[in-house]
Amino acid sequence: MSGILVRRFGGAPLLLTVVLFMLDGHLAEQRDRRLVLSGGQTAFAVVHEPSGLEYVTVTWTDGGGGQRTSKAWTGKPFARQFRERRNNAEQQETIKYVADTRVAPVILSEAAERQRVNTWWIYDSLGMALISGVLTAALFIAAVKSRGRTQ
C-alpha cells in the first residue's frame, strides 16, 4: 500500500515546498504594500515598459531630489496596455514609495487590484499547502509503518 502512495503522491513534498515559497512571496508583497501606503511619500512617476506580466518599471524624483527607478506591481491589464502600445508616449502615475530601495513603490491606482490578486493567491496557496501538507504527512506515516513491517 505504501508503494502505491509514494508513486501517486510522491510529489506532495515538492508541491508543499513550492506552494510555501509562493505564499511567502505574496505575503511579503502585501506587507510591503501596507508599509508603503501607511508611511510612504507621494510622487509622480513616469511609467515605462512592462517588466513582466504584472509589473512595470517606474522612474521618479524622490524627496531628496534623486532620480529613482524601480519595478512596481500592477494588475495584468495595466501592464498589458504598455506592451500593446505602438508609440513611446510616456504615462505618469501617482505613486507612494519609502526610502528603502528594496521595497517596491506602489502605483496608487493599482493598489486595490494588487490587494485583490494577493488575497486570492494567499487563500489559494493556503489551501494547496493544506492539501499537500496532508498528503506529505500521509506519505511519512505510510513510510514509517511500512518500515516497521519490514523489520
C-alpha positions as a printed NumPy array, in Angstrom:
array([[  0.   ,   0.   ,   0.   ],
       [  2.778,   2.478,   0.849],
       [  4.386,   1.876,  -2.564],
       [  1.162,   2.984,  -4.242],
       [  1.043,   6.108,  -2.054],
       [  4.606,   7.049,  -2.917],
       [  4.054,   6.541,  -6.649],
       [  0.804,   8.502,  -6.705],
       [  1.623,  11.281,  -4.25 ],
       [  5.434,  11.385,  -4.225],
       [  5.383,  14.978,  -5.496],
       [  3.453,  16.228,  -2.453],
       [  6.564,  17.336,  -0.506],
       [  7.869,  19.175,  -3.578],
       [  4.465,  20.768,  -4.147],
       [  4.337,  21.823,  -0.49 ],
       [  7.751,  23.496,  -0.827],
       [  6.756,  25.378,  -3.984],
       [  3.42 ,  26.485,  -2.526],
       [  5.04 ,  27.742,   0.685],
       [  7.586,  29.686,  -1.37 ],
       [  4.769,  31.3  ,  -3.4  ],
       [  2.807,  32.063,  -0.243],
       [  5.836,  33.776,   1.281],
       [  6.231,  35.967,  -1.818],
       [  2.607,  37.112,  -1.769],
       [  2.662,  37.766,   1.974],
       [  5.867,  39.807,   1.564],
       [  4.318,  41.869,  -1.258],
       [  1.223,  42.504,   0.846],
       [  3.339,  43.505,   3.863],
       [  5.49 ,  45.86 ,   1.756],
       [  2.431,  47.46 ,   0.15 ],
       [  0.886,  48.134,   3.56 ],
       [  4.165,  49.671,   4.735],
       [  4.38 ,  51.944,   1.689],
       [  0.732,  53.002,   1.794],
       [  0.812,  53.782,   5.518],
       [  4.116,  55.647,   5.729],
       [  5.354,  56.356,   2.229],
       [  5.902,  59.606,   0.391],
       [  3.822,  60.551,  -2.634],
       [  5.423,  61.327,  -6.007],
       [  4.6  ,  61.4  ,  -9.697],
       [  6.329,  58.647, -11.639],
       [  6.811,  58.03 , -15.33 ],
       [  5.673,  54.529, -16.254],
       [  7.951,  52.884, -18.769],
       [  7.682,  49.426, -20.242],
       [  6.223,  46.351, -18.616],
       [  8.885,  44.357, -16.835],
       [  6.727,  41.254, -16.613],
       [  3.137,  40.105, -16.636],
       [  2.194,  42.014, -13.501],
       [  4.69 ,  44.804, -13.055],
       [  6.074,  47.85 , -14.824],
       [  9.187,  49.982, -14.476],
       [  8.67 ,  53.44 , -12.988],
       [ 11.038,  56.392, -12.618],
       [ 10.522,  59.317, -10.234],
       [ 12.335,  62.022,  -8.334],
       [ 12.421,  61.32 ,  -4.605],
       [ 12.099,  63.85 ,  -1.787],
       [ 15.865,  64.433,  -1.741],
       [ 15.967,  65.285,  -5.44 ],
       [ 17.475,  61.951,  -6.5  ],
       [ 16.29 ,  60.027,  -9.538],
       [ 14.954,  56.551,  -8.699],
       [ 13.866,  53.658, -10.873],
       [ 12.119,  50.528,  -9.682],
       [  9.614,  47.872, -10.62 ],
       [  6.06 ,  48.376,  -9.365],
       [  3.465,  45.609,  -9.12 ],
       [  0.283,  46.163, -11.133],
       [ -2.644,  44.222, -12.45 ],
       [ -2.162,  42.337, -15.695],
       [ -4.403,  44.697, -17.735],
       [ -2.372,  47.713, -16.596],
       [  0.956,  46.109, -17.583],
       [ -0.521,  44.755, -20.819],
       [ -1.524,  48.225, -22.042],
       [  2.164,  49.199, -22.242],
       [  3.075,  46.058, -24.137],
       [  0.353,  46.729, -26.715],
       [  1.174,  50.411, -27.275],
       [  2.905,  51.169, -30.54 ],
       [  4.069,  54.694, -29.668],
       [  6.531,  55.646, -26.96 ],
       [  4.273,  58.144, -25.195],
       [  5.051,  58.31 , -21.502],
       [  2.366,  57.932, -18.874],
       [  2.537,  59.479, -15.423],
       [  1.032,  57.841, -12.367],
       [  0.878,  58.838,  -8.72 ],
       [  2.931,  56.504,  -6.557],
       [  3.927,  56.096,  -2.957],
       [  7.409,  54.951,  -2.009],
       [  9.647,  54.543,   1.024],
       [ 13.341,  55.304,   1.433],
       [ 14.243,  51.592,   1.5  ],
       [ 15.138,  50.743,  -2.104],
       [ 14.371,  47.049,  -1.503],
       [ 10.673,  47.873,  -1.097],
       [  8.79 ,  48.384,  -4.37 ],
       [  6.803,  51.57 ,  -4.866],
       [  3.026,  51.321,  -5.126],
       [  1.089,  52.782,  -8.052],
       [ -1.915,  54.18 ,  -6.211],
       [ -4.405,  53.424,  -8.988],
       [ -3.315,  49.762,  -8.877],
       [ -3.181,  49.233,  -5.105],
       [ -6.696,  47.777,  -4.816],
       [ -6.141,  45.4  ,  -7.764],
       [ -2.879,  44.122,  -6.28 ],
       [ -4.588,  43.599,  -2.923],
       [ -7.345,  41.601,  -4.641],
       [ -4.802,  39.456,  -6.517],
       [ -2.664,  38.917,  -3.408],
       [ -5.662,  37.914,  -1.328],
       [ -6.72 ,  35.352,  -3.936],
       [ -3.212,  33.87 ,  -4.167],
       [ -2.784,  33.785,  -0.391],
       [ -6.025,  31.836,   0.095],
       [ -5.223,  29.589,  -2.872],
       [ -1.729,  28.915,  -1.527],
       [ -3.046,  28.172,   1.956],
       [ -5.497,  25.634,   0.51 ],
       [ -2.805,  23.995,  -1.595],
       [ -0.421,  23.963,   1.386],
       [ -3.073,  22.238,   3.482],
       [ -3.725,  19.593,   0.815],
       [ -0.057,  18.944,   0.045],
       [  0.771,  19.014,   3.774],
       [ -1.823,  16.316,   4.475],
       [ -0.5  ,  14.223,   1.58 ],
       [  3.076,  14.683,   2.803],
       [  2.056,  13.608,   6.323],
       [  0.229,  10.576,   4.898],
       [  3.349,   9.608,   2.927],
       [  5.514,   9.966,   6.015],
       [  3.148,   7.865,   8.137],
       [  2.902,   5.201,   5.411],
       [  6.697,   5.092,   5.096],
       [  7.133,   4.721,   8.868],
       [  4.503,   1.959,   9.039],
       [  5.992,   0.048,   6.099],
       [  9.466,   0.315,   7.618],
       [  8.113,  -1.208,  10.838],
       [  6.637,  -4.162,   8.913],
       [  9.862,  -4.974,   7.076],
       [ 11.978,  -5.113,  10.229]])
